[in-house]
Amino acid sequence: MTMQVTSSGQSCGARVTGCDLSGPLSSDLIKEVREAWLKHRVLAFADQRMNDDALERFTLAMGGFGEDPFFDPIKGRENIAAIQREADETSPLFAENWHSDWSFLAQPPSGTCLLAVEIPPVGGDTLFSNQVAAFAALPDARKAELRQLKGVHSASRGYAPDGLYGDGDKGRSMAIKPSEAARARYAHPFVKTHPETGEESLYCSVSYTVGIEGMDDMAALELIMELHQWCEREEFIYRHKWEPGMLIMWDNRALNHKATGGYEGHRRELHRTTIAA
């Protein structure tokens, strides 16, 4: 069986066929997967027959388990969370704003895996914004300005007790655990250099970037929103459409992403692991 990688034809993303991730993973296969991942930033492995054991094996092979500070894992596992929504659920859609997973940590994770468990017949696409391409398209003077900045990242808007998923969030099926720890703040360069490819990438989001060092709050918000709008341009976006049996993995060091709805009346469940920095 030969692995085949077909580009999405969009800003990033590729469909992978001809490989089986459900069993033992050879070093040659993992090397091939990693090369494709770094090139395309999002890989969608079609027609997999993976269970939670296989998901864990693959995550370990790609770098090990990262931290998931505000999710409870599924029963019997320590490193798998369920991203789910019941058919009759009315709480706000989870993760519908642009972000890079856990950028509010001192050492954010390199990647994320999502395994399809139950896929609705309509809706539920995941959008990705290529932050390498978005930065490269900026004027040189703007690039120079942004390289001098550090963004302040925090989980407070989402996971603090008074946040979006905090104590007032009722009727949600996901096992989210809000905490005062979400108020912690860490600064990261506004423009990060990818540790494996050497590419420069924007590193900010409307979800987790709550300020900019040395800048007043209003000016920081204006800049963050300006870049947010820039990164939503069609030429930077990949729209991923889910299929049953599909595993996707993406590079948090080069992308922002967001969930979309459109599957009201249908249940949706994905199993998620985080790949360590």
Secondary structure, 3 states (H helix, E strand, C coil): CCCEEEECCCCCCEEEECCCCCCCCCHHHHHHHHHHHHHHCEEEECCCCCCHHHHHHHHHHCCCECCCCCECCCCCCCCCEEEEECCCCCCCCCCCCCECCCCCCCCCCCEEEEEEEECCCCCCCEEEEEHHHHHHCCCHHHHHHHHCCEEEEECHHHHCCCCCCCCCCCCCCCCECCCHHHHCEEEEECEEECCCCCCEEECCCCCCEEEECCCCHHHHHHHHHHHHHHHCCHHHEEEECCCCCCEEEEECCCEEEEECCCCCCCCEEEEEEEECC
